[in-house]
Amino acid sequence: MEDRLKSLMHDLGNAINDSLSDSDRIAEAIGEIKQAGFDVFLVLEATIGFNKREEEGSADEAEETHISAGKIRFTSQDQRFLKALKIAVEEEK
């Protein structure tokens, strides 16, 4: 991947993170959860696809980039719930 594209993708990730951090609605919802006596761990992942435009109008296959904002800790209850939904959780090494 080109350095310029990497930089642009990094900027996009920062812009998404900043917009979520500045959201009064999200802050209010997290505050209510904390007031109820719970710790909050929020991890969002964005999948961004892009195609390089060609002069002749042909396009390469879309490349995907994953942006992760941190780690999440699962309790045994979380793991049972995800397993019931048939969602596999990748174990940390």
C-alpha positions in Angstrom: 0.0 0.0 0.0 1.3 3.5 -0.8 2.5 5.6 2.1 0.1 8.4 1.0 -2.8 6.0 1.2 -1.7 4.7 4.6 -1.6 8.3 5.8 -5.1 9.0 4.5 -6.5 5.9 6.0 -4.9 6.8 9.4 -6.4 10.3 9.1 -9.8 8.8 8.4 -9.5 6.5 11.5 -8.6 9.5 13.6 -11.5 11.5 12.3 -14.0 8.6 13.1 -12.5 8.3 16.6 -12.7 12.0 17.2 -16.3 12.2 16.1 -17.3 9.4 18.4 -15.3 10.9 21.3 -17.1 14.3 20.8 -20.6 12.8 20.6 -22.7 14.0 23.5 -25.2 11.2 22.9 -22.6 8.5 23.2 -21.1 10.2 26.3 -24.5 10.4 27.9 -25.3 6.7 27.2 -21.9 5.6 28.6 -22.4 7.9 31.7 -25.8 6.2 32.4 -24.2 2.7 32.2 -21.5 3.9 34.6 -24.1 5.3 37.0 -25.8 1.9 36.9 -22.5 0.5 38.4 -20.9 -1.0 35.3 -17.6 -0.4 33.6 -17.8 0.3 29.9 -15.4 -1.0 27.2 -16.2 0.2 23.8 -14.5 -1.2 20.7 -15.6 -0.4 17.2 -14.2 -1.8 14.0 -14.6 -0.2 10.6 -14.0 -2.1 7.4 -13.2 0.4 4.6 -13.1 -0.7 1.0 -11.5 1.2 -1.8 -10.7 0.9 -5.5 -7.9 2.7 -7.3 -9.4 4.5 -10.3 -7.8 3.8 -13.6 -7.6 6.1 -16.6 -9.2 3.4 -18.8 -12.1 2.9 -16.4 -11.0 -0.5 -15.1 -10.8 -1.1 -11.4 -8.6 -3.4 -9.3 -10.2 -5.6 -6.7 -11.2 -3.7 -3.6 -8.7 -3.8 -0.8 -9.9 -3.8 2.8 -8.4 -2.1 5.8 -9.5 -2.7 9.4 -9.2 0.0 12.0 -9.3 -1.0 15.6 -9.5 1.4 18.5 -8.4 -0.9 21.2 -8.9 -4.2 23.0 -12.0 -5.7 24.7 -12.2 -8.0 27.7 -14.8 -10.7 27.7 -16.3 -12.1 30.8 -17.3 -15.8 30.9 -20.9 -14.6 30.5 -20.0 -12.6 27.4 -18.3 -15.7 26.0 -21.4 -17.9 26.7 -23.6 -15.3 25.0 -21.4 -15.0 21.9 -21.2 -18.8 21.7 -25.0 -19.0 21.8 -25.1 -16.7 18.8 -22.4 -18.9 17.1 -19.9 -16.0 17.2 -16.3 -17.1 17.6 -14.0 -15.0 19.6 -10.3 -14.9 18.7 -8.2 -15.6 21.8 -5.3 -13.3 22.6 -1.9 -14.9 22.5 
